[in-house]
Amino acid sequence: MLGHISLRTTQHYAKILDRKVKDDMKVLRDKLNFNNNLNEANEIVGN
């Protein structure tokens, strides 16, 4: 599928890729939540 001779190699890299996407999405989610919380705090204090 990804050009590897062995399906096992493709499966190995697919697992790594899935884990990387999951980790990156968590970082993005945390950043978005931080920004949302910061915006809400600014609205409360009137900034």
N, CA, C and O atoms as CSV, one atom per row, in Angstrom:
chain,resi,resn,atom,element,x,y,z
A,1,MET,N,N,0.825,-1.193,0.000
A,1,MET,CA,C,0.000,0.000,0.000
A,1,MET,C,C,0.870,1.258,0.000
A,1,MET,O,O,0.635,2.172,-0.791
A,2,LEU,N,N,1.860,1.311,0.868
A,2,LEU,CA,C,2.745,2.477,0.915
A,2,LEU,C,C,4.046,2.226,0.160
A,2,LEU,O,O,5.002,2.991,0.287
A,3,GLY,N,N,4.077,1.158,-0.620
A,3,GLY,CA,C,5.254,0.862,-1.412
A,3,GLY,C,C,6.226,-0.081,-0.746
A,3,GLY,O,O,7.316,-0.296,-1.277
A,4,HIS,N,N,5.883,-0.652,0.389
A,4,HIS,CA,C,6.757,-1.602,1.067
A,4,HIS,C,C,6.544,-3.001,0.497
A,4,HIS,O,O,5.445,-3.363,0.077
A,5,ILE,N,N,7.601,-3.758,0.493
A,5,ILE,CA,C,7.497,-5.144,0.028
A,5,ILE,C,C,6.687,-5.963,1.023
A,5,ILE,O,O,5.895,-6.823,0.637
A,6,SER,N,N,6.892,-5.689,2.294
A,6,SER,CA,C,6.235,-6.451,3.351
A,6,SER,C,C,5.032,-5.687,3.896
A,6,SER,O,O,5.129,-4.502,4.213
A,7,LEU,N,N,3.908,-6.374,4.000
A,7,LEU,CA,C,2.722,-5.778,4.613
A,7,LEU,C,C,3.004,-5.419,6.063
A,7,LEU,O,O,2.480,-4.428,6.572
A,8,ARG,N,N,3.822,-6.212,6.723
A,8,ARG,CA,C,4.172,-5.949,8.122
A,8,ARG,C,C,4.845,-4.584,8.280
A,8,ARG,O,O,4.579,-3.872,9.248
A,9,THR,N,N,5.707,-4.220,7.343
A,9,THR,CA,C,6.371,-2.916,7.390
A,9,THR,C,C,5.344,-1.798,7.252
A,9,THR,O,O,5.391,-0.810,7.984
A,10,THR,N,N,4.427,-1.955,6.321
A,10,THR,CA,C,3.373,-0.957,6.135
A,10,THR,C,C,2.534,-0.834,7.400
A,10,THR,O,O,2.216,0.277,7.826
A,11,GLN,N,N,2.172,-1.962,8.004
A,11,GLN,CA,C,1.379,-1.934,9.234
A,11,GLN,C,C,2.128,-1.228,10.351
A,11,GLN,O,O,1.531,-0.476,11.123
A,12,HIS,N,N,3.430,-1.465,10.444
A,12,HIS,CA,C,4.256,-0.825,11.470
A,12,HIS,C,C,4.218,0.692,11.319
A,12,HIS,O,O,3.979,1.408,12.292
A,13,TYR,N,N,4.452,1.182,10.112
A,13,TYR,CA,C,4.446,2.626,9.883
A,13,TYR,C,C,3.048,3.220,10.026
A,13,TYR,O,O,2.908,4.367,10.449
A,14,ALA,N,N,2.029,2.468,9.685
A,14,ALA,CA,C,0.659,2.961,9.841
A,14,ALA,C,C,0.348,3.194,11.320
A,14,ALA,O,O,-0.321,4.168,11.664
A,15,LYS,N,N,0.822,2.319,12.187
A,15,LYS,CA,C,0.604,2.496,13.625
A,15,LYS,C,C,1.323,3.729,14.130
A,15,LYS,O,O,0.780,4.486,14.934
A,16,ILE,N,N,2.555,3.936,13.656
A,16,ILE,CA,C,3.311,5.116,14.066
A,16,ILE,C,C,2.597,6.372,13.588
A,16,ILE,O,O,2.483,7.345,14.335
A,17,LEU,N,N,2.118,6.357,12.356
A,17,LEU,CA,C,1.420,7.508,11.797
A,17,LEU,C,C,0.150,7.814,12.586
A,17,LEU,O,O,-0.126,8.973,12.896
A,18,ASP,N,N,-0.627,6.773,12.911
A,18,ASP,CA,C,-1.845,6.977,13.700
A,18,ASP,C,C,-1.530,7.608,15.049
A,18,ASP,O,O,-2.230,8.521,15.486
A,19,ARG,N,N,-0.488,7.132,15.707
A,19,ARG,CA,C,-0.106,7.663,17.012
A,19,ARG,C,C,0.327,9.124,16.883
A,19,ARG,O,O,-0.019,9.945,17.732
A,20,LYS,N,N,1.074,9.455,15.836
A,20,LYS,CA,C,1.534,10.825,15.622
A,20,LYS,C,C,0.357,11.766,15.386
A,20,LYS,O,O,0.322,12.866,15.938
A,21,VAL,N,N,-0.593,11.346,14.580
A,21,VAL,CA,C,-1.777,12.175,14.323
A,21,VAL,C,C,-2.546,12.390,15.620
A,21,VAL,O,O,-2.980,13.505,15.910
A,22,LYS,N,N,-2.717,11.324,16.403
A,22,LYS,CA,C,-3.435,11.435,17.671
A,22,LYS,C,C,-2.738,12.417,18.611
A,22,LYS,O,O,-3.389,13.257,19.232
A,23,ASP,N,N,-1.413,12.309,18.713
A,23,ASP,CA,C,-0.659,13.212,19.585
A,23,ASP,C,C,-0.744,14.658,19.109
A,23,ASP,O,O,-0.912,15.573,19.915
A,24,ASP,N,N,-0.628,14.862,17.798
A,24,ASP,CA,C,-0.713,16.219,17.253
A,24,ASP,C,C,-2.095,16.820,17.453
A,24,ASP,O,O,-2.212,18.016,17.719
A,25,MET,N,N,-3.135,16.020,17.330
A,25,MET,CA,C,-4.488,16.517,17.544
A,25,MET,C,C,-4.707,16.905,19.003
A,25,MET,O,O,-5.428,17.861,19.289
A,26,LYS,N,N,-4.092,16.174,19.920
A,26,LYS,CA,C,-4.203,16.533,21.339
A,26,LYS,C,C,-3.535,17.877,21.595
A,26,LYS,O,O,-4.076,18.707,22.325
A,27,VAL,N,N,-2.370,18.100,21.007
A,27,VAL,CA,C,-1.685,19.386,21.156
A,27,VAL,C,C,-2.558,20.516,20.615
A,27,VAL,O,O,-2.701,21.559,21.252
A,28,LEU,N,N,-3.134,20.302,19.444
A,28,LEU,CA,C,-4.005,21.314,18.848
A,28,LEU,C,C,-5.226,21.573,19.722
A,28,LEU,O,O,-5.596,22.725,19.947
A,29,ARG,N,N,-5.853,20.505,20.217
A,29,ARG,CA,C,-7.024,20.647,21.079
A,29,ARG,C,C,-6.668,21.436,22.341
A,29,ARG,O,O,-7.433,22.297,22.775
A,30,ASP,N,N,-5.503,21.139,22.929
A,30,ASP,CA,C,-5.075,21.858,24.129
A,30,ASP,C,C,-4.857,23.342,23.831
A,30,ASP,O,O,-5.226,24.196,24.637
A,31,LYS,N,N,-4.259,23.651,22.677
A,31,LYS,CA,C,-4.042,25.051,22.302
A,31,LYS,C,C,-5.361,25.773,22.084
A,31,LYS,O,O,-5.526,26.914,22.514
A,32,LEU,N,N,-6.296,25.116,21.422
A,32,LEU,CA,C,-7.598,25.745,21.186
A,32,LEU,C,C,-8.345,25.965,22.489
A,32,LEU,O,O,-8.967,27.010,22.680
A,33,ASN,N,N,-8.287,24.994,23.383
A,33,ASN,CA,C,-8.938,25.158,24.686
A,33,ASN,C,C,-8.298,26.293,25.468
A,33,ASN,O,O,-8.997,27.062,26.128
A,34,PHE,N,N,-6.979,26.407,25.402
A,34,PHE,CA,C,-6.292,27.497,26.097
A,34,PHE,C,C,-6.746,28.841,25.543
A,34,PHE,O,O,-7.048,29.761,26.302
A,35,ASN,N,N,-6.795,28.953,24.202
A,35,ASN,CA,C,-7.221,30.209,23.586
A,35,ASN,C,C,-8.669,30.537,23.937
A,35,ASN,O,O,-8.993,31.697,24.195
A,36,ASN,N,N,-9.537,29.538,23.949
A,36,ASN,CA,C,-10.932,29.782,24.324
A,36,ASN,C,C,-11.031,30.258,25.764
A,36,ASN,O,O,-11.783,31.184,26.067
A,37,ASN,N,N,-10.279,29.630,26.644
A,37,ASN,CA,C,-10.297,30.040,28.052
A,37,ASN,C,C,-9.745,31.441,28.218
A,37,ASN,O,O,-10.249,32.209,29.036
A,38,LEU,N,N,-8.710,31.791,27.451
A,38,LEU,CA,C,-8.130,33.123,27.524
A,38,LEU,C,C,-9.127,34.165,27.027
A,38,LEU,O,O,-9.263,35.229,27.631
A,39,ASN,N,N,-9.815,33.872,25.948
A,39,ASN,CA,C,-10.824,34.799,25.424
A,39,ASN,C,C,-11.960,35.005,26.425
A,39,ASN,O,O,-12.422,36.128,26.620
A,40,GLU,N,N,-12.402,33.931,27.051
A,40,GLU,CA,C,-13.472,34.040,28.050
A,40,GLU,C,C,-13.005,34.884,29.236
A,40,GLU,O,O,-13.768,35.702,29.751
A,41,ALA,N,N,-11.773,34.694,29.667
A,41,ALA,CA,C,-11.258,35.477,30.793
A,41,ALA,C,C,-11.164,36.945,30.421
A,41,ALA,O,O,-11.463,37.811,31.243
A,42,ASN,N,N,-10.754,37.235,29.196
A,42,ASN,CA,C,-10.684,38.630,28.758
A,42,ASN,C,C,-12.064,39.272,28.713
A,42,ASN,O,O,-12.210,40.450,29.037
A,43,GLU,N,N,-13.069,38.512,28.317
A,43,GLU,CA,C,-14.426,39.052,28.289
A,43,GLU,C,C,-14.930,39.363,29.682
A,43,GLU,O,O,-15.664,40.331,29.880
A,44,ILE,N,N,-14.541,38.552,30.644
A,44,ILE,CA,C,-14.989,38.762,32.018
A,44,ILE,C,C,-14.397,40.049,32.583
A,44,ILE,O,O,-15.089,40.812,33.258
A,45,VAL,N,N,-13.109,40.291,32.305
A,45,VAL,CA,C,-12.467,41.495,32.854
A,45,VAL,C,C,-12.664,42.711,31.955
A,45,VAL,O,O,-12.243,43.813,32.309
A,46,GLY,N,N,-13.289,42.528,30.813
A,46,GLY,CA,C,-13.624,43.655,29.959
A,46,GLY,C,C,-12.548,44.056,28.968
A,46,GLY,O,O,-12.574,45.185,28.480
A,47,ASN,N,N,-11.619,43.198,28.654
A,47,ASN,CA,C,-10.570,43.500,27.653
A,47,ASN,C,C,-11.013,43.104,26.266
A,47,ASN,O,O,-10.265,43.283,25.305
